[in-house]
Amino acid sequence: MSAPAMGTSKTAHTDSSNKKKKGPGTLATAYLVIYNVVMTAGWLVIAVGLVRAYLARGSYHGLYYSIEKPLKFFQTGALLEILHCAVGIVPSSVVLTGFQVMSRVFLTWAVTHSVREVQSEDSVLLFVVAWTVTEIIRYSFYTFSLLNHLPYLIKWARYTFFIVLYPMGVAGELLTIYAALPYVQKTGLYSITLPNKYNFSFDYHSFLILVMVSYIPLFPQLYFHMMRQRKKVLGYVEEYSKVE
């Protein structure tokens, strides 16, 4: 499960915003701008690919195959975000960022890529569309924030679209994992059985079930955290506008 990170940014509007925090250096900022521009462009390529494939086929079934390669590339490229947090050029939690990124990478490679039978499922398109719209907004938000020129529309979209996109993505992820379960059980994919020289066993089928169960406590916490962040950021702007 993944959620659009709502961490600290240069554009956070609080009463203490007048106290400027020390941001990344010039080189780090330049690198982050380039990284976010590339990632924005990458997810735009995915969005265009989905639209073109839909117009060409006249159906939304099987659209995953039209964007499979760029999806894998750019979603895997998000692993760099963990490194950004680890080295301190981005002021976000390494643990939280790692969880969010790895959950998507896991679904991309360990489920959708590994269990080819689910690639034609409508649930895959559900989370792909949710991810695509979310990431275009998110990386655009980061880019303009780093340039100190953030349009209100992008900020509003960043803290509003998740209300629909997050549940939509989670639903797609859960349904895709559920659809993969019979194939994983039948083939024994990634499972390790006894006896073996390491005296260790692992049941990937059971692991996927545990992953699904983990959504129950985690989804509400992350979702309502983002709702609080929305109220904090957009609520401040609305109150400020009323005063003006």
C-alpha positions in Angstrom: 0.0 0.0 0.0 1.3 3.4 -0.8 0.1 6.9 -0.2 1.1 10.3 -1.6 3.7 11.5 0.9 2.4 14.7 2.7 5.6 15.5 4.5 7.3 18.8 5.2 8.0 21.0 2.2 9.1 24.5 1.4 5.5 25.5 0.8 4.1 24.4 4.1 1.9 27.3 5.4 2.0 27.7 9.1 2.4 30.6 11.5 6.1 29.7 11.7 6.6 29.8 8.0 8.4 33.1 8.3 11.3 31.2 9.9 13.0 29.8 6.8 14.5 26.4 7.2 17.8 25.6 5.6 17.1 23.6 2.4 19.3 21.6 0.2 22.4 23.2 -1.4 22.5 24.6 -4.9 23.8 21.4 -6.4 21.3 19.2 -4.5 18.5 21.5 -5.5 19.5 21.4 -9.2 19.7 17.6 -9.0 16.3 17.3 -7.3 14.7 19.6 -9.9 16.1 17.5 -12.8 15.0 14.3 -11.0 11.4 15.5 -10.5 11.2 16.9 -14.0 12.3 13.6 -15.4 9.8 11.7 -13.2 7.0 14.0 -14.1 7.8 13.5 -17.8 8.0 9.8 -17.3 4.5 9.5 -15.7 3.2 11.8 -18.4 4.5 9.4 -21.0 2.6 6.6 -19.2 -0.6 8.7 -19.1 -0.3 9.5 -22.9 0.4 5.8 -23.5 -2.8 4.8 -21.7 -4.9 7.3 -23.6 -3.4 6.4 -27.0 -3.9 2.7 -26.4 -7.5 3.2 -25.3 -8.3 5.3 -28.4 -6.6 2.8 -30.7 -8.4 -0.2 -29.1 -11.6 1.3 -28.1 -11.5 -0.7 -24.9 -9.8 -0.3 -21.5 -9.1 -4.0 -21.2 -5.4 -5.0 -21.4 -4.1 -1.4 -21.4 -1.4 -2.5 -19.0 0.7 -4.0 -21.8 0.9 -0.7 -23.6 2.7 1.0 -20.7 4.3 -2.0 -19.0 8.0 -1.0 -19.7 7.8 2.7 -18.7 5.7 1.8 -15.6 8.4 -0.6 -14.4 11.2 1.9 -15.2 9.7 5.0 -13.5 8.2 3.2 -10.6 11.5 1.5 -9.9 13.2 4.9 -10.3 11.3 6.1 -7.2 13.7 4.0 -5.2 16.0 7.0 -5.4 13.6 8.9 -3.1 14.7 6.6 -0.3 18.3 7.6 -0.9 17.4 11.3 -1.0 15.9 11.0 2.5 18.9 8.9 3.7 21.5 11.4 2.7 19.4 14.3 4.0 18.7 16.3 0.8 15.0 15.7 1.3 13.5 16.3 4.8 11.3 13.3 4.9 11.3 10.1 7.0 13.4 7.3 5.5 11.1 4.7 7.0 7.9 6.2 5.8 9.3 7.0 2.3 10.8 3.5 2.1 7.5 1.9 3.0 5.6 3.9 0.4 8.0 3.3 -2.4 8.7 -0.3 -1.7 5.0 -1.2 -1.5 4.6 0.0 -5.1 7.8 -1.6 -6.3 6.7 -4.8 -4.7 3.3 -4.7 -6.4 4.9 -3.8 -9.7 7.6 -6.6 -9.8 6.6 -9.2 -7.2 3.0 -9.4 -8.1 2.0 -7.8 -11.5 5.3 -8.7 -13.3 5.7 -12.2 -11.7 2.1 -13.3 -12.0 1.4 -12.6 -15.7 -2.1 -14.0 -15.4 -3.2 -10.9 -13.5 -1.8 -8.4 -16.0 -5.1 -8.4 -18.0 -7.2 -7.8 -14.8 -9.1 -4.5 -14.7 -7.8 -4.0 -11.2 -4.3 -3.5 -12.6 -5.6 -0.6 -14.7 -7.3 0.8 -11.6 -4.1 1.2 -9.6 -2.1 2.2 -12.6 -4.4 5.1 -13.4 -4.5 6.2 -9.7 -0.7 6.0 -9.5 -0.2 7.9 -12.8 -2.4 10.9 -11.9 -1.0 11.0 -8.4 2.6 10.9 -9.5 2.2 13.6 -12.2 0.7 15.9 -9.6 3.2 14.9 -6.9 6.4 15.4 -9.0 5.0 18.6 -10.4 4.4 19.8 -6.9 8.0 19.0 -5.9 9.4 20.6 -9.0 7.6 23.9 -8.6 8.2 23.9 -4.8 12.0 23.6 -5.4 11.8 26.5 -7.8 9.8 28.6 -5.2 7.0 29.1 -7.7 4.2 26.8 -6.8 0.9 27.4 -8.5 -2.1 27.2 -6.2 -3.8 24.8 -8.6 -1.1 22.2 -8.3 -1.1 22.6 -4.5 -4.8 22.2 -4.4 -4.7 19.1 -6.6 -1.9 17.7 -4.5 -4.0 17.9 -1.3 -7.4 17.1 -2.9 -7.1 14.4 -5.6 -5.9 11.8 -3.1 -9.4 11.8 -1.6 -10.5 9.7 -4.6 -7.2 8.4 -6.0 -5.9 6.8 -2.8 -8.9 4.6 -2.2 -9.0 3.9 -5.9 -5.4 2.8 -5.9 -5.7 0.7 -2.7 -8.8 -1.1 -4.2 -6.8 -1.9 -7.4 -3.8 -3.1 -5.4 -5.9 -5.4 -3.2 -7.9 -6.8 -6.0 -4.8 -7.5 -8.0 -3.1 -9.3 -5.1 -6.3 -11.3 -4.5 -6.4 -12.2 -8.2 -2.8 -13.5 -8.0 -3.4 -15.8 -5.0 -4.7 -18.8 -6.9 -1.8 -18.7 -9.4 0.7 -18.3 -6.6 -0.7 -21.2 -4.7 -0.8 -23.4 -7.8 2.7 -22.7 -9.0 4.4 -22.3 -5.6 5.9 -19.0 -6.8 8.7 -17.7 -4.6 7.8 -20.3 -1.9 10.5 -22.4 -0.2 9.5 -25.8 1.1 11.2 -28.2 3.6 13.4 -30.1 3.7 16.3 -28.0 2.5 19.8 -27.4 3.7 18.9 -24.1 5.3 16.0 -25.7 7.3 13.9 -22.7 6.3 10.4 -22.5 4.7 8.5 -19.6 3.2 5.0 -19.6 1.8 4.5 -16.7 -0.6 0.8 -17.3 -0.8 0.4 -16.8 2.9 2.7 -13.8 2.8 0.5 -12.1 0.2 -2.5 -12.7 2.4 -0.7 -11.0 5.3 0.1 -8.1 3.0 -3.6 -7.7 2.2 -4.5 -7.9 5.9 -2.0 -5.2 6.7 -4.1 -2.7 4.6 -6.8 -2.9 7.3 -4.9 -0.9 10.0 -2.6 1.0 7.7 -5.0 2.5 5.2 -7.2 4.5 7.6 -4.2 5.8 9.4 -2.5 7.1 6.3 -5.7 8.4 4.7 -6.8 10.4 7.7 -3.2 11.7 8.2 -3.4 13.1 4.7 -6.8 14.6 5.4 -5.3 16.4 8.4 -2.5 17.6 6.2 -5.0 18.9 3.7 -6.8 20.9 6.3 -3.5 22.2 7.7 -2.3 23.4 4.3 -5.4 24.3 2.3 -7.3 25.4 5.4 -4.6 28.0 6.2 -4.8 29.4 2.7 -8.6 29.6 2.8 -8.5 31.4 6.2 -5.8 33.7 4.9 -7.9 34.6 1.8 -10.8 35.5 4.0 -8.7 37.8 6.1 -7.4 39.5 2.9 
